[in-house]
Amino acid sequence: MKKAEKITFKIDEKTCYAWPGQSIVDAARDNGIYIPSLCHVEGLKPAGSCRICNVTVNGRNMTACTAPVGEGMVVENDTPELNELRKTIVEVLFVSGNHFCPSCEKSGNCELQAVAYRYQMMVPQFPYEFPVKGVDARPDLILHDRNRCIMCKRCVRGIEKDGKAVFSFEGRGGEHLQISMDIDLASQLSEEEAFEAMEICPVGAILKKERGFAIPIGERKFDKAPIGSEIENSVEQD
């Protein structure tokens, strides 16, 4: 499909092209524009749960991972108002869980941490809750730390064993809702599947055992370049 067959729209005054039905966040990525998201994974059904990808479309705020691009659409992404909203959401996520970065094995590879750096979060404006949600280390290959979970639903949507979801929701609403792990299914994960579970989690809530601090500080993904830089420095070639 040629550019002429694509939908034309704008993000922050830049003319962009998208496949029909493509989400705003994926179309932005294809055009070298970074829209932050902690719950979106290309290829998985969008959840719109983290809300960090909020953009303004024709004067209305909406999540870029769930909204499809329309012909002639005008999208605002990099504005002071949206960036302040994103920073506030990141602060809420930090105080709602145990995100003490220096002791976390995901530090340097953590998307929440990287987004906090991008939006220059220093000290959260909200009090820390320090919830105790528990750690489950029963499976042979993975450890599930609910205290670090940000309820992004990536693991629920993306990690399966023999067609069955390894992770699911437990409890109802608010502070009682959490992600639970099917111990029998989790215990059957292969080394590769356990690593995939760790990788799909944007924070340190799912860790592959016997791998702690495998990559030295300073050589991890976001130690080398800020989150989004790989998108902003590359544009799809037709």
N, C-alpha and C positions, 0 to 999 in steps of 0.2 A: 504493500500500500504506500503510495506517494504522499508527500506533504499536502498536496492539493486535495487529497481524499480525506484528510484529517479535519477534525473540528478546530477552528481558530478561536482563541480566547486570550485574555490578558491577565497577567499577575504583576501587580505593582508597575503597571504601564509597559511591561515587556510582552510583546506578542509571542504567544506560545501555541503549540499544536498538540492535539490529543487524539487518541483512538476513541471512536464512539463508545460510550458507556464507561470509559475509564474514570477512576476516581480522581479528584483534584490532587490529592497527595502523590499519587503515582504519576500523573501527568506532569506535575511540577518537577518531580525527580527526573523524568525524561528530558525536561527542558533545562536542567542544570540549576533548579531552584529548590532549596531545602525548606521543607515544612516539618517542624519537629513532631514526633509522635513516639509514644512509648508502648502503645497497644497494637499498632498496625504492623502486619507482616504481609508483604506482597504474596498473593496466592491464597491467603486465608480469608474467610468471610470477615468483613470489617465489623468491629464491635463498637467503636466510638466511645470507649470507656475512660480513657485518660484525659480527654478534652484538650490536650495540649496542642492539637493540630487545628484548633479553632481559627478560621479565617473569616473575613467579611466579604460576602458575595452580594453585590447589588444592594448594599446597605444593611444586610442581615448577617449575623454571626451563625456559622454552622461548622460542623466537623468536616475537615477536608478528606478524611478517610472514608466517610459514608456518602458524601455528596458527589454525584457524577458531574463531569464537565458538560456544559451546554454551549452551543454555538454563540459566540459573541459575549460570553460571560466575562464579567469584570471582577477580579479577585484581588483583595488587599491582604497581604501576608506580613510584610515587614513594616509594621506601624508601631508607634510608641504604646498605643492602647493594647494591641494584641500581645506585644512583647512583655508588657507589665502583667497582663493576665496570665501568660505562660509562666512567668517567674513566680507568681503567686501560687499557681497550681503546683509547681515544683516544691515550693516551700511547704505547702500542705502535705505533700507526699513524704517529705523528709520528717516532719514532726509526727506523722501518723504511724511511723514504724521505727525499726531499729536500723538506721543507716549511718553507722559510725564507720566512715570510709577507711580510715587507716588500718582497721582490723579485718576488713572484708576482703576475701579472696578475689572478688570481682572488681576491685578498685583498679581503675585504668582501662577496664573493659566494660564498665557499667554505664548504661545509657542514661540512667537517671542522674548520676554524677556528672556525666559529660554535658547534659542539657543544663544542669545547674551552673557549670562553668560558663557555658555559652551565654546564659542570661545573667551572669555575674551575681549569682546568689551568694551573699556573705552570711549573715546571721538571719535565720527565719524570723518573721515578725509575729509568729504564733508560738505558744508554749508547747514544749515536747510532751507527748502523751505517754511515751515509754510503755507501750502495750506488751503484754506477755501472751503470745499466741502459740508458742510451742515449736519444737524442732522434732522432726521425724527422721530418724537415721536407720530405720529397720531394713530397707532394701540394701542389697550388697553393693550396688554401684552408685546410688545417688542419695543425697541428703536434702531434705525439704525444710527450709527455715521460713515459717510463716511470718515471723517478725519482720522480715524484709520484703514481704509480698506487697505489691502495689495494686493488686486486683486488675491487672491488665487483660487477663483471660487468654494470653498467648498460649500457655501450656494446655489450657482446657480445649482450645481450638486446634492446636497443632501437634500434640503428642498422643499417639495411639499405639496400642500393641494388639495385633491381630484384629484390627478394626474396632477396638474398644478404647474409649478415652481413659487415659491413665490418671488424669486430674479432673476434678469436678467441683462444683459449688456445694457448700455445706452450710446449713443455717439459713436464717432469713433476715434480710435487711440490716443496714447500719453495722454496728460493731459485732454483731453475731454472725455476719456473713464472712466466710473464709474459703480458701481453696483446700480441698482435701485430696489425698493421694491414695489410689487403690494399691495397697501393699502387694497383693498377689501379682498384679500386672506390672508394677514397678520392679518387682524382684525378677521378672522375666526379661527385662530390657537387656539388650546386648551392649557391649562397650560403645559401639557407634551410636546406638539409640540413646544411651545415657548421656553421651556428649552432646547429642542434638537437643536433649531436654535442657541441659545447662545453657546451651547457646541461644535457645529461643527465649529464655528468660532475660528481660532487660536489666535485671538487678541481680543480687546474690541470693535469691530465694531458692534456687535449684542449683546444686553443685554436684559435679562428678567427683566421687570419692577417689582418693589416692592421686590427686592431681593438684593439690593446693599450692598456689604461688609458683606454678610451673614456668611462668614467664616473668622474668625479673622486672621490678619497678623501673620505669623509664623506657621499657621496650614494649609495653602493652599498647593496644589499639589507639586509645585516646590520649596516651602519653605522647604519641608521635604527631597527631593532628587532631584538631577540634572535630566534634561530631558535625556531620553535614558537609565537611570540606570535600569529601570524595564526590559528593553530588554537585556541589557548586563549581568544582573544577573539571567536570566532565559533562558533555551534552551528547545525547543520542545522535548518531550520524545516520542519515537515511540514504 
